[in-house]
Amino acid sequence: MMFRGYIRWVLCIALFFELYACKSAGPSGFWSGFHEQEITIHNNDQGPWGGHRQIQWKGKHGDHVSVPEIITYAAKNGWKYSRQYSFPLETNQQCYTYLQLKERIPLQMQSAGNRMLVFQTDWLLVEPGDQSETYENGFFILSADSTEWIMWHIWGE
């Protein structure tokens, strides 16, 4: 009789973890459901000390995305909008998290008129050398005409 109760308990725990894993699909995995037909690149690298996810979209037939649409979708999934920058960034706008991302952003997305939205996530980004850290580690970069966009999320060390 006690064995049956143990099996039920284990099955309930397993079901909970299965449902949670499907919902989250890893850090920032929810973005794969955003305009999913227009995704052109989806890179995800996770390790024991951190990782990153990059998703790139290109609007088909001139389709575009709006900033309010991005902010609303992000908020529904736990990301908090912090601020917006326009390229090229001024030196005083180059925050710690942007400097971590700068080398990874394709040059065409750093063109004048493109915009970068910065989001606070629940995942911590830490610089191992000097222990700088931030939760502002979610980025959304839009082309000037909003027909191309990239999401970057970096976490860990």
C-alpha positions as CSV (number, residue, x, y, z in Angstrom):
1,M,0.0,0.0,0.0
2,M,2.8,2.4,0.9
3,F,4.6,1.6,-2.4
4,R,1.5,2.7,-4.4
5,G,1.5,6.1,-2.6
6,Y,5.2,6.5,-3.4
7,I,4.6,5.8,-7.1
8,R,1.8,8.4,-7.2
9,W,4.1,11.0,-5.5
10,V,6.9,10.3,-8.0
11,L,4.5,10.5,-10.9
12,C,3.1,13.8,-9.7
13,I,6.6,15.3,-9.3
14,A,7.6,14.0,-12.8
15,L,4.4,15.5,-14.3
16,F,5.2,18.8,-12.7
17,F,8.7,19.0,-14.1
18,E,7.5,17.9,-17.5
19,L,4.9,20.6,-17.6
20,Y,7.3,23.2,-16.4
21,A,10.0,22.2,-18.9
22,C,7.6,22.4,-21.8
23,K,6.4,25.8,-20.8
24,S,9.8,27.4,-20.3
25,A,11.8,25.5,-22.9
26,G,15.0,27.0,-21.3
27,P,16.0,30.6,-20.8
28,S,14.2,32.9,-23.3
29,G,12.7,29.9,-25.2
30,F,9.4,31.6,-25.4
31,W,10.7,33.8,-28.2
32,S,10.6,30.8,-30.5
33,G,6.8,31.2,-30.6
34,F,7.0,34.8,-31.6
35,H,6.4,35.2,-35.4
36,E,7.7,31.6,-35.7
37,Q,7.1,31.4,-39.5
38,E,9.6,34.2,-40.0
39,I,12.5,32.8,-37.9
40,T,15.6,32.5,-40.0
41,I,18.2,31.7,-37.4
42,H,17.8,30.0,-34.0
43,N,21.0,29.4,-31.9
44,N,20.9,28.1,-28.4
45,D,24.0,27.3,-26.4
46,Q,23.6,26.4,-22.7
47,G,26.2,25.0,-20.3
48,P,26.6,24.5,-16.6
49,W,27.9,28.1,-16.1
50,G,25.7,30.1,-18.5
51,G,24.8,30.4,-22.1
52,H,23.0,32.4,-24.8
53,R,20.1,32.3,-27.2
54,Q,19.9,34.1,-30.5
55,I,16.8,34.2,-32.7
56,Q,16.7,36.2,-35.9
57,W,13.6,37.0,-37.9
58,K,13.1,38.4,-41.4
59,G,9.6,39.7,-42.2
60,K,8.2,38.0,-45.3
61,H,6.7,40.2,-48.0
62,G,7.7,43.4,-46.1
63,D,6.0,42.3,-42.9
64,H,7.3,44.2,-39.9
65,V,7.0,44.1,-36.1
66,S,6.2,47.0,-33.8
67,V,8.0,48.0,-30.6
68,P,4.8,47.8,-28.5
69,E,4.2,44.3,-29.8
70,I,7.6,43.2,-28.7
71,I,7.3,44.8,-25.3
72,T,3.9,43.3,-24.7
73,Y,5.0,39.8,-25.7
74,A,8.2,40.1,-23.5
75,A,6.1,41.3,-20.5
76,K,3.7,38.4,-20.8
77,N,6.7,36.1,-20.5
78,G,8.4,37.8,-17.5
79,W,10.8,40.2,-19.3
80,K,10.7,43.8,-18.1
81,Y,11.4,46.6,-20.6
82,S,14.2,48.9,-19.4
83,R,15.1,51.3,-22.2
84,Q,15.7,51.8,-25.9
85,Y,18.8,53.0,-27.8
86,S,19.3,53.9,-31.5
87,F,22.4,53.0,-33.4
88,P,25.1,54.2,-33.5
89,L,25.4,54.1,-29.7
90,E,27.2,56.9,-27.9
91,T,30.0,55.9,-25.7
92,N,28.1,56.7,-22.5
93,Q,25.2,54.4,-23.7
94,Q,27.5,51.4,-23.9
95,C,26.5,49.7,-20.7
96,Y,28.1,46.5,-19.4
97,T,25.5,44.2,-21.0
98,Y,25.8,45.9,-24.4
99,L,29.6,45.5,-24.3
100,Q,29.1,41.7,-23.7
101,L,26.8,41.6,-26.8
102,K,28.6,44.0,-29.1
103,E,30.9,41.5,-30.9
104,R,28.0,39.1,-31.4
105,I,25.6,41.6,-33.2
106,P,25.9,41.3,-37.0
107,L,27.4,44.6,-38.3
108,Q,24.3,45.3,-40.5
109,M,22.2,45.4,-37.4
110,Q,24.4,48.1,-35.9
111,S,23.6,50.5,-38.7
112,A,22.3,54.0,-38.1
113,G,18.6,54.1,-37.5
114,N,18.4,50.6,-36.1
115,R,17.1,50.3,-32.5
116,M,18.0,48.2,-29.5
117,L,15.5,47.4,-26.8
118,V,17.0,46.3,-23.4
119,F,15.1,44.0,-21.1
120,Q,15.6,42.9,-17.5
121,T,15.2,39.1,-17.2
122,D,15.3,36.6,-14.3
123,W,18.7,35.4,-15.4
124,L,21.9,36.9,-14.1
125,L,24.9,37.8,-16.3
126,V,28.2,37.9,-14.5
127,E,31.7,38.9,-15.7
128,P,34.0,36.4,-14.1
129,G,37.1,38.8,-14.0
130,D,35.6,41.7,-12.1
131,Q,32.3,40.2,-10.9
132,S,30.2,42.9,-12.7
133,E,26.7,41.6,-12.9
134,T,23.3,42.5,-14.3
135,Y,19.8,41.2,-15.0
136,E,19.5,43.5,-18.0
137,N,20.7,40.9,-20.4
138,G,17.8,40.5,-22.9
139,F,18.1,42.5,-26.1
140,F,15.9,43.0,-29.1
141,I,17.5,44.8,-32.1
142,L,15.2,46.0,-34.9
143,S,16.2,47.3,-38.4
144,A,15.2,50.8,-39.2
145,D,12.3,49.6,-41.3
146,S,11.4,46.9,-38.7
147,T,11.5,44.1,-41.2
148,E,14.4,42.3,-39.6
149,W,14.9,41.8,-35.9
150,I,17.2,39.8,-33.6
151,M,16.7,38.7,-30.0
152,W,19.8,38.0,-27.9
153,H,19.8,36.7,-24.3
154,I,23.0,36.1,-22.4
155,W,23.2,34.7,-18.9
156,G,25.7,33.2,-16.5
157,E,29.5,33.6,-16.6
